[in-house]
Every structure is written in structure tokens, then in C-alpha cells.
Amino acid sequence: MEAITLEPMTEAEFGEFMILIHSTYVAERATADRISQEEAERFARQQYARLLPKGRLSDGHQFLRIASAASRESLGGLWVHTDIAARCAFLYNITVFAEFRRHGFAREALTLLQDRVRALGCATLALNVFSTNVAAIRLYESSGFAQVSRHMNKAL
């Protein structure tokens, strides 16, 4: 497998990454919460505004591109928040571009991320995943993540 690195995103890369992940997140949020695309869009925009008041430079947040170590080509990106005082990190998103999927890059990026946040003093790396994202669930479980809670809802 090709070696990868995690590198800070530039402002332009951050903008492109947010556009890329936005539509998928809105669609998954609408399905999971049984709300319209418009409501999910509004929810996502409000969440981004709350979490990222300073954009990519918001306190505790890191936006890292997944890059080929050899060519420096961008293979994807990830968004993680670290809370050093609480000794935990939270992975908001990991995305490998479609043309680079199924080559082990997401798994390797998770390993590099774990090393990175552990070096910062974090004892836990957490994440949420939509129940319909079976491929991601398999990746996380096979990478040692365990389910610790379950969010459920019912259509009324």
C-alpha cells in the first residue's frame, strides 16, 4: 500500500472539503431525522456556524488533508476536534475521494490520526456514524472502535 501523510489544509482546500462533505451530510441527516432536505440544510449550516465560528482556524479543530507521501497528491481529508483538557478527540468527518477508495487510505489515515491525537494527550478518539453508512461502520469496527451509545428515533 502507498504511504500517506496527514497535512494541514490550506484555506482553499478547507473550502473545497466543506463543500464536498456538505451534500452527503445533509442527505444523511435528512434521512436519519426524517426531515426535508431544506430542514437538514438549515441544521447543517447552524451546526457549522456553532462549531466553526472562525472557520478552519476555530479553536481545537484541525482540518487535515490525506496525501500521498510520494507524490503529495491529495487523496481526501478529515476534520477532527481535540479537547486536551478532557483528553479526548472527536472525528467529525473522514473522506477519501471516490477514485482512491478501497485502497486502505481511510484505515491508514485513522491510524495516523490516532497517533497524532494520542501525542497531544488524548486517551479517546470518538465519532458518530449514520446507521446507513455500512462501509464506514465496518471500517470503524475493524479499526477497533466500539459502539458506546445508540441514538434512535421514530417517525410519528
C-alpha positions in Angstrom: 0.0 0.0 0.0 1.1 3.5 -0.8 2.3 5.5 2.3 0.2 8.6 3.2 0.6 11.6 5.4 -1.8 14.0 7.2 -1.1 17.6 6.4 -2.9 20.8 7.4 -5.4 22.0 4.8 -5.0 25.4 3.2 -7.9 27.8 3.3 -8.8 26.8 -0.3 -8.6 23.1 0.5 -10.8 23.6 3.6 -13.4 25.4 1.4 -13.4 22.6 -1.1 -13.6 19.9 1.6 -16.5 21.6 3.3 -18.4 21.8 0.0 -17.6 18.1 -0.7 -18.8 16.8 2.7 -21.8 19.1 3.0 -24.2 17.4 0.5 -23.6 13.9 1.8 -24.0 15.1 5.4 -27.3 16.9 4.6 -28.7 13.9 2.7 -27.8 11.5 5.6 -29.1 13.9 8.2 -32.4 14.3 6.3 -32.8 10.5 6.1 -31.8 9.8 9.7 -34.0 12.5 11.2 -36.9 12.1 8.7 -36.8 15.8 7.8 -36.8 17.7 4.5 -33.6 18.5 2.7 -34.3 22.1 3.5 -34.5 21.4 7.2 -31.4 19.3 7.1 -29.6 22.1 5.2 -30.6 24.6 7.9 -29.5 22.3 10.6 -26.1 21.7 9.0 -25.5 25.4 8.4 -26.4 26.2 12.1 -24.1 23.4 13.3 -21.2 24.6 11.2 -21.7 28.2 12.5 -21.7 26.9 16.1 -18.8 24.6 15.8 -16.6 26.7 13.5 -17.0 30.4 14.3 -13.5 31.0 12.9 -13.7 28.6 10.0 -10.8 26.3 9.7 -9.0 28.2 12.4 -11.6 27.5 15.1 -10.2 26.5 18.4 -9.4 22.8 18.8 -10.4 21.9 15.2 -8.0 20.5 12.7 -8.7 20.0 9.0 -6.1 17.7 7.5 -5.7 16.5 4.0 -4.8 12.9 3.4 -1.9 13.0 0.9 0.3 10.5 -0.9 3.7 10.6 0.8 5.4 10.1 -2.5 3.5 12.4 -4.9 1.9 14.8 -2.3 -1.4 14.2 -4.3 -4.5 14.9 -2.2 -6.4 11.6 -1.6 -9.0 13.0 0.8 -9.4 14.9 4.1 -10.5 14.7 7.7 -11.9 17.0 10.3 -11.1 16.4 14.0 -11.6 18.3 17.2 -9.3 17.8 20.2 -10.2 18.7 23.7 -6.9 18.5 25.5 -8.4 19.2 29.0 -10.9 16.3 28.6 -8.2 14.2 26.9 -10.5 13.3 24.0 -10.7 13.9 20.3 -13.8 13.7 18.1 -13.6 12.8 14.4 -16.3 14.8 12.6 -15.5 13.5 9.1 -13.1 11.4 7.2 -13.5 11.3 3.4 -11.3 9.6 0.8 -12.0 10.9 -2.7 -14.1 8.3 -4.8 -11.2 7.5 -7.1 -9.0 6.5 -4.2 -11.4 4.4 -2.2 -10.9 0.7 -1.4 -7.1 1.1 -1.2 -6.7 1.3 2.6 -6.2 5.0 2.8 -9.0 5.7 5.3 -7.7 2.9 7.6 -4.2 4.3 7.4 -5.4 7.9 8.0 -7.3 6.7 11.1 -4.1 5.1 12.4 -2.1 8.3 11.7 -4.8 10.3 13.4 -4.9 8.1 16.4 -1.1 8.6 16.8 -1.5 12.3 16.3 -4.2 12.8 19.0 -2.5 10.4 21.4 0.6 12.5 21.1 -1.5 15.5 22.1 -2.6 13.7 25.3 -5.9 12.3 24.2 -7.0 9.0 25.6 -10.1 8.6 23.4 -11.0 9.1 19.8 -14.7 9.2 19.3 -17.0 9.6 16.3 -20.6 9.3 15.2 -21.7 7.4 12.1 -25.1 7.1 10.5 -26.5 3.6 10.7 -27.0 3.5 6.9 -23.3 4.0 6.3 -22.4 0.3 6.5 -19.0 0.7 4.8 -17.9 3.3 7.4 -19.3 1.2 10.3 -17.2 -1.8 9.1 -14.1 0.3 8.8 -14.5 1.7 12.3 -15.3 -1.6 13.9 -12.3 -3.3 12.2 -10.2 -0.4 13.3 -11.0 -1.1 17.0 -13.9 1.4 17.5 -16.7 0.1 19.7 -20.3 1.3 20.0 -20.8 3.0 23.3 -24.3 4.6 22.8 -27.1 4.5 20.3 -29.3 7.4 19.1 -32.7 6.2 18.0 -35.8 8.0 16.6 -39.3 7.0 15.4 -41.4 8.5 12.7 -44.7 9.9 14.0 
